[in-house]
């Protein structure tokens, strides 16, 4: 993977994990309720879920490449459409308060459930990695670079949300989840989806 490709992936993943959603709400709520140190168990749960989904995505992409390069190209294009869908949905729901799915138990267990049933998780991870993995290079060789990048950015993002909740409470919640920021991130998804979709179509020609 070239430095340019890594920068593109890292910038995309930063937008992916910074975009406010149930995980961010849960992290900030934990920070407000339990303080930074104890609330990091929730970040560990999110990283556990992320590692699992990243490995599943890699296995799925590998299976697709072995079964049919054409199917892989279809998934790549579908992934671009999914990013566009996230952008459109993000723009339309920017003024709607984000709600947590009900979950009980420990900080770790609750965060793991919220992360796992998050609507964008499974499709989002597969879409992201199908778009950035190159079909002519061994998948696992690329995952050695992509996975640590994704996990580090994920950890930084949700640790940041937790710290904001612990330090500023409801004021941080109001600032982070404002309409302009959410719509700005939605535009990022639209741009990424459009550009990556066009690249996928061009590569398939």
Buried (B, 14 or more C-beta within 10 A) or exposed (E): BEEEBBEBBBEBBBBBBBBBBBBBBBBBBBBBEBBBEBBBBBBBBBBBBBBBBBEBBBEBBBEBBEEEEEEBBBBBBBBBBBBBBBBBBBBEBBEEEBEEEEBEEEBBBBBBBBBBEBEBBBBBBBBBBBBBBEBEEEBEEBBEBBBEBBBEBBBBBBBBBBBBBBEBBEEBBEEBBBEEBBBBBBEBBBBBBBEBBEBBEEEEE
